[in-house]
Amino acid sequence: MTEMTDTRPGPLPDAPVEAAPASRAVLIWRAVFILVPLVFIVFLALRLGTAKSEHRAEGLAPVLEFTTFEGETINLDDLRGQGVMVNFWASWCDPCREEAALLESTWRREKENGIVFLGLDYLDQEPAAKAYLAEYDITYPNGPDLRSQVARRYGIQGVPETFFIDPEGKIVDVIVGPITSQAQMDGFLAKIRPK
């Protein structure tokens, strides 16, 4: 009797499996689509941080020009020689509401003492902004920050945010969040009061 041998091929030895060229290309494109936006976002964040620190490091206030809700044009350069407080706010901002009465009462006390208060409404609708100003009887100059141009120049982090600018046009303090007491406000104003 003859013995039968199995002539079928057996299992292949373990060999490295290479990805098909099409799937390798897909992986490369996926990586590109993930990495390019990520690199772009990191670049923007670094650039924003650099721009923000540059103006604060120099101490000089960036260009500030806006038109108030009443149609008056305000330019920071025209206010040299006076201390200037610039407050970014919005009607939808609860912490802004916390400081609104304090800002107005301090403005009324200081407006004859060489201190100017300015308000810039950030990412808001005009009717809501005007209702906010009426609700708190705010009389110092306020206007919309159209297309957030001033906010971007000043590198604000949110609202409220307040900048104290001395008579030479230098930023001496930046407060992120509400100013909560008269003593705190008076301390900031003492640094920008004309001599």
Buried (B, 14 or more C-beta within 10 A) or exposed (E): EEEEEEEEEEEEEEEEEEEEEEEEEEEEEEEEEEEEEEEEEEEEEEEEEEBBEEBBEEEBBBEBEBEBBEEEEBEBEEBEEBBBBBBBBBBBBEBBBBBBEBBBEBBEBBEEEBBBBBBBBBBBEEEEBBEBBEEBEBEBBBBBBEEBBBBBBBBBEEBBBBBBBBBEBEBBBBBEBBBEEEEBBEEBBEEBBEE
